[in-house]
Each structure stands twice: as structure tokens, then as C-alpha cells.
Amino acid sequence: MGGGRALGLTFEWGTKGSSIRLATPDRSEPLSVGWIFPGVPSWSGLTHLTLGYDSSSARHTPSVIGALDTYLEQLSRIVGAKAVTAKALKGYTWTPPQVTSVKTQIIETLEALVAAASGAEPDQPAPGSFS
């Protein structure tokens, strides 16, 4: 997925994968709104993409909770979305072939989230993003 940084999202690389993060006015650290997991110790073995948010982290970001709820609803409409069944995580997951076929919808959903979180109009870039 190429457009993350251009949207103003950041990526935090860890030992098991990467989190996709959204800056919010409520926290010093960006909020994770997605995760990329490889199946093997290299990125070429990607097993799935998960998009959503951790509700325990989100409760500390009241300024974007409405945007997060809309984001979750939009994710649920993307073809192949499989609900995540984890305690605090609200989200959906896709396999690499599914991501390839719905890439445009995923990018549009992330664009809408960034715009809503920043207060920008959905069809205009968020402040600090590259168009």
C-alpha cells in the first residue's frame, strides 16, 4: 500500500510487524489504526493486513472517536473484510490477495479517516500531507 505517508500516516516498525499510526491532538504518540504482519521473518511473507483501532487506546483520544467509528463502519463494507475477534481491538483483516483487489477502497477509507481526524474536507488533503 503506497499512499500511507502521503496521507500523513506514520509507520512504526516492530519485531512482529508494523503499525500504521494517525496523529491526534489528544496524545503525544500517534494512535495505531492498522497493523501489517509478515508470516516469516521477512516482509515478503505478509500474512495479513488489519485495520481498525484499540478501544482502550482510543478512549484517550476523544477528539477523533467519531472519526474512528466512521472508519470502522467503512472498513466493514470493504469486500473480504473479516471481523477481528480480540478483546479491545475493533477492526477487520484481509489477506494479501484481498488487499490487492480492494487497495483503492482501503486507501480511500484511510484518506477519509485522516481528513475527519484533522477536520479537513474529505476530498482535500490533510494538513502536512502530500497530494
Summary of the structure (lengths in Angstrom):
residues: 131
radius of gyration: 13.9
end to end distance: 15.6
largest distance: 39.7
contacts: 377
relative contact order: 0.19
helix: 36%
strand: 26%
